[in-house]
Amino acid sequence: MDTPLVEIDGLEVAFAGHDGALTPAVRGVSLTLRRGERLGIVGESGSGKSLTGRALLGLLPPEARWSAKALRFDGHDLLAMTPRQRRRLCGTQMSMILQDPKYSLNPVMTVAQQMRETIARQGERLGRRAMRARIVDLLAAVHIRDLERVADAYPHELSGGMGQRVMIAMMVSAGPRLLIADEPTSALDVLVSMQVLAVLDEMIERHHTGLVFISHDLPLVMSFCDRVAVMYGGRVVETCAARDLANARHPYTRGLLAANPPLTNPPAELPTLRRDPAWLTDTTR
């Protein structure tokens, strides 16, 4: 059996309040990801989805207090690495696409300037013309048509979908083995979302990349991912194959599904999710 690309065992993340008391944000999360697999992580805002992804990449804020029994990537023990060693993995073997390109791209730098900086940090030493050709090739790979105009544009001159394609081009430029996509389509309309997902799908297939897809959109995750982990209050309460999510057993997952009524024959009244404090401590799933 192949060794998992990613192994997370017993991840804990907490933040200190004004009184110094620690408030847990991620509670004992354990997950695995295989090469080429698409793992969806779903749950309400504040359930710990993004923090789990950021902990894997070493991108937690300085005030976070975190620990784990094991944190491995492609056979590397991340817990034994220095911060400098982990930074070398980020952007080359591990990358993250953030939620909204308006806040992720630098507003005072052109697309070409930002992509040049990303490529240089990956260790590629190219001359001016070769660098420009590399940037144009990366933009073409995500199906951007007006390549020269987009390369010289500032982020505010791009649409949301175009900005997200630029983000994907930057993050997959080194052919990462792990890609974490944090709500990559939440700011986009349905048509543009499908276009961006098609580009993302193509990039994953090309590089055989393992994907962690963080989302609130359960129908999207069911159709796009292979497996799903459902988080509540910083815990993973249920995992299942994406195709089986509609038949989930945990009451929290069933409540999330019920909050997405069908467009045809919708219920007369939208059900209210009733939370049980036992979900924070129950280890059976």
Secondary structure, 3 states (H helix, E strand, C coil): CCCCCEEEEEEEEEEECCCCCEEEEEEEEEEEECCCCEEEEECCCCCCHHHHHHHHHCCCCCCEEEECCEEEECCEEHHHCCHHHHHHHECCCEEEECCCHHHHCCCCCCHHHHHHHHHHHCCCCCCHHHHHHHHHHHHHHCCCCCHHHHHCCCHHHCCHHHHHHHHHHHHCCCCCCEEEEECCCCCCCHHHHHHHHHHHHHHHHHHCCEEEEEECCHHHHHHHCCEEEEEECCEEEEEEEHHHHHHCCCHHHHHHHHCCCCCCCCCCCCCCCCCCHHHHCCCCC
